[in-house]
Amino acid sequence: MLFLDDIVEVSWTKIATKTVFGPDFLLAKDGEVSPLVAIELFAQSAAALMAHRQAQTDAPDVSGFLLGARKIDVSVDRFVVGDEVRTEAEEKWGAGALAQFACRCFVGDEVVAEGAINVAAGSLPADGESML
């Protein structure tokens, strides 16, 4: 499931992405989307940043995993179909396969969600092998 519609800006440590919740958005129900989807927007934005960085190297492709979210603050009780959400993810530290990102979601100029996510990277399985 890909929720990101566009990459607005990207550098080595920071990315900004855009998502517009359309009427056919996977998690929309009765014209509304849970604000908890912000955690997935954080994770997908961080993954897009890591893919951008990897594309600049000869390193093999890797898979990423969301390990957890910390101190998530959401100031809206829902998103609505039609909302355009800008998500920013900035890597705050990395140690080998582990990293932490500070993230924020905006609707217009208003911060509607913020927090930190912890992620890990690992090798992709060989053809036919399970990741589990």
JODA-V518658 format. One record per residue. N is the residue number from 1. RES is the residue in three letters. PSI is psi in whole degrees, 0 to 359 (* if undefined). OMEGA is omega in whole degrees, -180 to 180 (* if undefined). D_FIRST is the distance of its C-alpha to the first C-alpha in Angstrom with 1 decimal. Layout:
n=(N:N)
res=(RES:RES)
psi=(PSI:PSI)
omega=(OMEGA:OMEGA)
d_first=(D_FIRST:D_FIRST)
This chain:
n=(1:2:3:4:5:6:7:8:9:10:11:12:13:14:15:16:17:18:19:20:21:22:23:24:25:26:27:28:29:30:31:32:33:34:35:36:37:38:39:40:41:42:43:44:45:46:47:48:49:50:51:52:53:54:55:56:57:58:59:60:61:62:63:64:65:66:67:68:69:70:71:72:73:74:75:76:77:78:79:80:81:82:83:84:85:86:87:88:89:90:91:92:93:94:95:96:97:98:99:100:101:102:103:104:105:106:107:108:109:110:111:112:113:114:115:116:117:118:119:120:121:122:123:124:125:126:127:128:129:130:131:132)
res=(MET:LEU:PHE:LEU:ASP:ASP:ILE:VAL:GLU:VAL:SER:TRP:THR:LYS:ILE:ALA:THR:LYS:THR:VAL:PHE:GLY:PRO:ASP:PHE:LEU:LEU:ALA:LYS:ASP:GLY:GLU:VAL:SER:PRO:LEU:VAL:ALA:ILE:GLU:LEU:PHE:ALA:GLN:SER:ALA:ALA:ALA:LEU:MET:ALA:HIS:ARG:GLN:ALA:GLN:THR:ASP:ALA:PRO:ASP:VAL:SER:GLY:PHE:LEU:LEU:GLY:ALA:ARG:LYS:ILE:ASP:VAL:SER:VAL:ASP:ARG:PHE:VAL:VAL:GLY:ASP:GLU:VAL:ARG:THR:GLU:ALA:GLU:GLU:LYS:TRP:GLY:ALA:GLY:ALA:LEU:ALA:GLN:PHE:ALA:CYS:ARG:CYS:PHE:VAL:GLY:ASP:GLU:VAL:VAL:ALA:GLU:GLY:ALA:ILE:ASN:VAL:ALA:ALA:GLY:SER:LEU:PRO:ALA:ASP:GLY:GLU:SER:MET:LEU)
psi=(121:116:341:133:331:153:119:322:144:139:190:330:355:145:149:131:166:139:131:123:102:172:339:13:133:321:11:136:124:38:8:155:133:138:346:346:343:324:319:324:321:310:316:326:316:318:321:322:314:322:321:315:318:324:342:359:177:9:150:157:147:165:152:156:134:117:327:170:144:142:51:125:119:126:4:152:354:157:159:151:131:340:137:118:126:127:133:136:127:125:125:327:154:143:95:240:356:146:157:138:136:130:151:145:140:143:112:229:359:128:121:346:142:156:191:145:148:133:161:152:148:165:145:146:155:158:130:351:149:149:348:*)
omega=(180:-179:-177:177:-175:169:-176:-175:178:173:-179:-175:-174:178:171:-179:179:175:174:179:179:-179:179:179:-173:-175:178:176:-180:177:-178:177:179:177:178:175:178:180:177:176:176:-175:-179:177:177:179:178:177:-180:177:177:179:-179:-179:180:-176:174:-178:178:177:177:175:179:-178:173:-179:-179:179:-178:173:179:179:179:-175:176:179:176:164:176:177:-176:178:171:-176:174:-180:175:176:-180:178:180:173:176:179:-178:-177:-177:177:174:180:169:-172:175:172:179:163:-169:178:-176:173:-178:177:175:-180:-179:174:174:-177:176:176:178:180:173:180:174:-179:176:-180:178:175:-178:*)
d_first=(0.0:3.8:6.3:9.3:11.6:14.4:16.2:19.5:21.5:21.3:24.1:24.6:23.9:22.1:19.2:18.6:15.5:15.1:12.8:14.3:13.5:14.4:15.8:12.8:10.3:8.3:10.5:13.5:16.6:20.0:19.1:18.1:15.2:16.0:16.9:15.5:12.1:14.1:13.7:10.0:11.0:13.8:12.0:9.6:12.9:14.9:12.9:13.4:17.0:17.5:16.2:18.6:21.3:20.8:21.1:24.6:25.8:26.6:24.8:22.6:18.8:17.7:14.8:14.2:14.3:14.5:18.0:18.7:19.2:22.8:24.7:21.9:23.7:22.3:24.8:23.3:22.9:20.0:18.2:19.0:17.6:18.8:18.6:17.9:16.8:17.8:16.7:19.0:18.8:22.0:22.8:25.8:26.6:25.7:27.5:26.6:23.2:22.9:22.2:22.1:20.7:22.2:19.7:20.3:18.7:21.0:21.5:24.4:26.6:26.0:24.2:22.2:20.6:21.6:21.8:21.3:18.7:19.8:17.8:19.0:18.6:19.6:20.4:18.0:19.6:22.0:21.1:21.1:21.0:18.8:17.3:18.8)
